[in-house]
Amino acid sequence: MNPLPRHDEGKLAPLLLEKIGELADLPMRLMEVCGTHTVAIFRSGIRSLLPQGVELISGPGCPVCVTPAGEIDRAITLARRDGVILATFGDLMRVPGSSSSLQQERASGADIRIVLSPLDALQMAQDHPERAVCFFAVGFETTSPAIAAAVQEAKRKGLANFYLLSSQRIIPPAIRALLSGGRVKIDGFILPGHVSVIIGRAPYLLISEEFGLPGVITGFEPLDILEGIYMLLRQREEGRTSIEIQYSRAVKEEGNQHALAILNAVFTPVDARWRGLGTIPKSGLVLREGFSALDAAQAFDLPYEEVEDPPGCLCGEVLQGIHRPPDCALFGTRCTPEDPIGPCMVSSEGSCAAYYKYGRGDEGK
């Protein structure tokens, strides 16, 4: 429920800040679990406008960042195979594995291609029937339906040379793992708008029902974020803990049932490793049995080996909200967007990259 009308947005931001100030009598730590929110908060300077007691911390909302180095290594192993074209999204190219990256492998001669959509990889498979085309899929529920649709289309067309290497993740189990771990104090959640367009409200009820905390599904404009913060503070003031939808212009209570049907027809949840969070039950997606012939991990016998984060890198703890990027000794010195050590500095949605670009003078907020 939107608390304030939007007929005069120029006056709405000061009014929201005034109301937030009125409700900020006690400290409240709010976690945004979406990388797009992290960037929007920095770019708009929201942290500097909030009362001292309202603290924003970033969570594991960057799919590239939570992908463990062992899965990058698997993709590199696959890309080195003769006759293989590896297709993936551009923000994965510079993510470090244990000793290399996809960008370095491409420079060494591997056929690695950047795509904007899984359908682009599907078209490659049609254009190169003599080659194995493998799509390295990293993402949350936002992109999984489109990936599932591409898999369905590959099977319908009988493309025997199209494969999927799935490193997809599901957000709600990660939230449960964060809260169960108890390593960081969280008083409420600014919940991701894009993911929620697909999954709706119900998967987040664990936050209020199991842990007694409020959550607000929030859009990405500065006014959306301020309104979401106000709604969280208002819940505390009224003694409520529920999951509300601020981003009602895009998010329906039930989500996108058609997209969910496609996703669930192709993928099934499995235990998955997250950088910083370890193995989380039922937090990853793999192909169902009817599509297992397209599973690159099986078809190319790609084992998984655990890889430790580089010495001194705090990316895993940044993803949990335990540390802020400036707490890392490597931040801004040995680790920069031009020469990253960890994935949080690589992705445009990574907390370290956002701090580096927008928040160098905002370390204390």
C-alpha positions in Angstrom: 0.0 0.0 0.0 1.4 3.4 -1.0 1.3 5.7 2.0 1.4 9.0 0.0 -0.1 10.2 -3.3 2.3 10.9 -6.1 0.6 13.8 -7.8 3.5 16.2 -6.9 6.7 14.2 -6.8 8.8 17.4 -6.3 7.3 17.8 -2.8 7.1 14.1 -2.0 10.8 13.5 -1.4 11.1 16.2 1.3 7.8 15.0 2.9 9.1 11.4 2.9 12.4 12.4 4.5 10.5 14.4 7.1 8.3 11.4 8.0 11.3 9.1 8.1 12.9 11.5 10.5 9.8 11.5 12.7 9.9 7.7 12.9 13.7 7.3 13.3 13.8 7.6 17.1 15.4 4.2 17.4 18.2 2.7 15.2 17.1 0.5 12.4 19.4 -1.5 10.1 17.8 -2.2 6.7 19.3 -4.6 4.1 18.8 -4.2 0.4 19.3 -7.6 -1.2 19.3 -6.3 -4.8 22.4 -5.0 -6.5 20.2 -2.5 -8.5 19.0 -1.1 -5.3 22.6 -0.8 -4.0 23.6 1.2 -7.1 20.4 3.4 -7.0 21.0 4.2 -3.3 24.5 5.3 -4.0 23.8 7.2 -7.2 21.0 9.2 -5.7 22.9 10.0 -2.4 20.1 8.5 -0.3 22.4 7.4 2.5 23.6 11.0 3.1 19.9 12.2 3.4 18.8 9.7 6.0 18.7 10.3 9.8 21.7 8.9 11.6 19.8 6.0 13.1 18.7 4.6 9.8 21.5 2.4 8.4 21.4 0.7 5.0 23.5 -2.4 4.4 24.0 -4.3 1.2 23.3 -8.1 0.9 23.8 -10.9 -1.6 21.9 -9.3 -4.4 24.4 -9.5 -7.2 24.3 -12.8 -9.0 27.8 -12.5 -10.5 29.2 -11.7 -7.0 27.6 -14.8 -5.3 28.8 -17.2 -8.0 31.7 -19.1 -6.4 35.1 -19.2 -8.1 34.7 -23.0 -8.6 31.8 -22.4 -11.0 33.9 -19.9 -13.0 36.6 -22.6 -13.2 34.1 -25.1 -14.6 33.1 -22.6 -17.3 36.8 -22.0 -18.1 37.3 -25.8 -18.3 34.4 -26.0 -20.7 35.6 -23.1 -22.9 39.0 -24.8 -23.3 37.4 -27.9 -24.9 37.9 -28.2 -28.7 34.8 -27.4 -30.7 33.0 -25.5 -27.9 31.6 -22.0 -28.1 30.9 -20.6 -24.6 28.2 -17.9 -24.5 27.5 -15.8 -21.5 26.6 -12.4 -20.2 29.3 -9.7 -20.3 29.5 -9.0 -16.6 30.9 -12.5 -16.1 33.9 -12.0 -18.3 36.3 -10.5 -15.8 35.2 -12.4 -12.7 38.3 -14.2 -11.4 38.4 -18.0 -11.1 41.2 -19.7 -9.2 43.9 -18.8 -11.8 42.2 -17.2 -14.8 39.0 -15.5 -16.1 36.8 -15.9 -19.1 38.3 -12.7 -20.5 41.8 -14.0 -20.2 40.8 -17.3 -21.8 39.2 -15.5 -24.7 42.5 -13.5 -25.1 44.3 -16.9 -25.2 42.1 -18.2 -28.0 39.0 -19.7 -26.4 35.8 -19.1 -28.3 33.9 -17.1 -25.7 31.1 -14.8 -26.8 29.1 -12.2 -25.0 25.3 -12.3 -25.5 22.4 -10.1 -24.3 19.9 -13.0 -24.2 19.9 -16.8 -24.0 18.1 -16.7 -27.3 21.3 -15.3 -28.8 23.1 -18.5 -27.7 20.3 -20.5 -29.2 20.7 -18.8 -32.5 24.5 -19.5 -32.4 23.7 -23.2 -32.0 21.5 -23.0 -35.1 24.1 -21.1 -37.0 27.0 -23.5 -36.0 25.5 -27.1 -36.1 29.1 -28.5 -36.2 30.0 -26.8 -32.8 28.8 -27.3 -29.3 27.3 -24.1 -28.0 27.1 -23.8 -24.2 25.3 -21.0 -22.4 26.8 -20.2 -19.0 23.7 -19.1 -17.1 24.2 -16.9 -14.0 21.3 -15.0 -12.5 18.3 -14.9 -10.1 14.6 -15.6 -10.7 14.5 -12.4 -12.9 16.3 -14.1 -15.8 15.5 -17.8 -15.2 12.2 -17.8 -17.1 13.9 -16.5 -20.2 16.6 -19.1 -19.9 14.0 -21.8 -19.4 12.1 -20.6 -22.5 15.4 -20.9 -24.5 15.9 -24.5 -23.2 12.3 -25.4 -24.2 12.9 -23.9 -27.7 16.2 -25.9 -28.1 14.4 -29.1 -27.3 11.5 -28.3 -29.5 13.8 -27.6 -32.4 15.9 -30.7 -31.7 19.1 -28.8 -31.3 21.6 -31.5 -30.2 24.4 -29.0 -30.0 22.9 -26.6 -27.5 23.9 -27.0 -23.8 23.3 -25.1 -20.5 25.8 -24.7 -17.7 23.5 -23.5 -14.9 24.7 -21.3 -12.0 21.4 -19.8 -11.2 20.3 -18.9 -7.7 17.0 -18.3 -5.8 16.8 -15.3 -3.5 14.5 -16.3 -0.6 16.6 -19.3 0.6 19.6 -16.9 0.8 17.6 -14.5 3.0 16.7 -17.4 5.3 20.4 -18.5 5.5 21.5 -14.9 6.4 18.9 -14.6 9.2 19.6 -18.1 10.5 23.3 -17.5 10.6 22.9 -14.6 13.0 26.2 -13.0 12.0 24.7 -9.6 11.1 21.9 -7.6 12.7 19.1 -6.9 10.3 15.9 -5.1 11.3 14.1 -5.1 8.0 14.5 -5.8 4.3 14.2 -3.6 1.2 13.2 -6.5 -1.1 14.1 -6.7 -4.8 11.6 -5.4 -7.4 12.8 -7.3 -10.5 12.8 -10.7 -8.8 9.5 -10.0 -7.2 7.8 -9.3 -10.5 8.4 -13.0 -11.1 7.9 -14.6 -7.7 5.4 -12.2 -6.1 5.0 -11.7 -2.3 4.5 -15.2 -0.8 8.1 -16.5 -0.9 9.2 -13.6 1.4 6.7 -14.5 4.2 9.5 -16.5 5.9 11.0 -13.1 6.9 7.9 -12.0 8.9 6.5 -15.4 9.9 9.8 -17.2 10.9 11.9 -14.3 12.0 9.4 -11.6 12.9 10.9 -8.9 10.7 9.3 -6.5 8.2 10.0 -6.4 4.5 8.9 -4.1 1.7 9.1 -5.0 -2.0 10.5 -1.7 -3.5 11.0 -0.1 -6.8 14.3 1.5 -8.0 13.6 5.2 -8.3 14.8 7.3 -5.4 11.2 8.0 -4.4 10.5 4.3 -4.4 13.4 3.6 -2.1 12.5 6.4 0.3 8.9 5.3 0.3 10.0 1.7 1.0 12.2 2.9 4.0 9.2 4.9 5.3 6.9 1.9 5.1 9.5 -0.2 7.0 9.7 2.4 9.8 6.0 2.8 9.9 5.6 -1.0 10.4 7.9 -0.7 13.4 6.0 2.3 14.7 2.7 0.4 14.4 4.1 -2.8 15.9 3.6 -4.8 12.7 5.9 -7.3 10.8 4.6 -8.0 7.4 5.6 -8.1 3.8 4.3 -5.1 1.9 4.5 -4.1 -1.8 5.6 -0.6 -2.5 6.4 -1.4 -6.2 2.7 -2.1 -6.9 2.9 -0.7 -10.4 5.0 -3.7 -11.5 4.6 -6.4 -8.8 1.5 -8.4 -8.3 0.7 -10.4 -5.2 1.0 -13.7 -7.1 3.9 -12.7 -9.3 4.0 -13.7 -12.9 2.3 -17.1 -13.0 3.1 -17.7 -16.7 6.8 -17.1 -16.1 6.8 -19.3 -13.0 5.2 -22.1 -14.9 7.9 -22.0 -17.6 10.6 -21.8 -15.0 9.2 -24.7 -13.0 8.7 -26.9 -16.1 12.4 -26.7 -17.0 14.2 -26.3 -13.6 14.2 -27.9 -10.2 15.7 -26.5 -7.0 18.9 -28.0 -5.6 21.3 -27.2 -2.9 23.8 -24.7 -4.2 27.0 -23.0 -3.1 27.0 -19.2 -2.6 30.1 -17.1 -2.2 30.3 -16.1 1.4 27.2 -18.0 2.5 28.3 -21.6 1.8 25.9 -24.3 0.6 22.2 -23.2 1.0 19.5 -25.8 0.7 17.2 -25.6 -2.4 18.8 -22.3 -3.5 20.0 -23.3 -7.0 18.4 -24.4 -10.2 19.3 -27.4 -12.4 17.6 -28.9 -15.4 14.8 -31.4 -14.8 15.2 -34.9 -16.0 13.4 -34.3 -19.2 16.0 -31.7 -20.2 19.1 -33.4 -18.7 20.6 -34.1 -22.2 21.2 -30.3 -22.4 23.1 -30.2 -19.1 26.7 -29.2 -19.9 28.0 -30.3 -16.6 26.8 -33.8 -17.3 27.5 -33.9 -21.0 31.1 -32.7 -20.6 31.8 -34.3 -17.2 32.7 -31.1 -15.4 33.6 -31.7 -11.8 33.2 -29.0 -9.2 36.2 -28.1 -7.0 35.9 -25.7 -4.1 38.1 -22.6 -4.4 39.0 -20.3 -1.6 38.6 -16.5 -2.0 41.9 -14.7 -2.7 43.9 -13.9 0.5 42.6 -10.6 2.1 39.5 -10.4 -0.1 36.4 -9.7 2.0 33.9 -10.1 -0.8 32.1 -13.1 1.0 31.6 -11.0 4.1 30.6 -7.9 2.2 27.8 -10.1 0.6 26.6 -11.0 4.0 26.5 -7.4 5.2 29.1 -8.2 7.9 31.7 -5.8 6.4 31.4 -2.8 4.1 33.8 -2.6 1.1 36.1 0.0 2.7 36.7 -2.4 5.6 38.7 -4.5 3.1 42.4 -3.7 3.0 42.4 -4.4 -0.8 39.6 -2.0 -1.6 40.7 0.9 -3.8 44.3 -0.1 -3.7 45.1 -3.6 -5.0 41.4 -4.2 -6.0 39.8 -1.7 -8.4 37.3 -2.0 -11.2 40.1 -1.9 -13.7 42.1 -4.6 -11.9 39.6 -6.5 -9.6 40.6 -9.1 -7.1 37.1 -10.2 -6.2 33.7 -10.3 -8.0 32.2 -7.6 -5.8 34.4 -5.1 -7.7 33.7 -6.6 -11.1 29.9 -6.4 -11.6 28.2 -3.1 -12.0 25.8 -4.3 -9.3 28.6 -5.3 -6.9 28.8 -3.5 -3.6 32.5 -2.8 -3.9 32.1 -1.4 -7.4 29.2 0.8 -6.2 31.2 2.1 -3.2 34.2 2.7 -5.5 32.3 4.7 -8.1 29.7 6.6 -5.9 30.5 6.2 -2.3 34.1 7.0 -1.6 33.1 9.8 0.8 30.2 7.9 2.2 32.0 5.2 4.1 30.5 6.1 7.5 26.9 5.7 6.5 
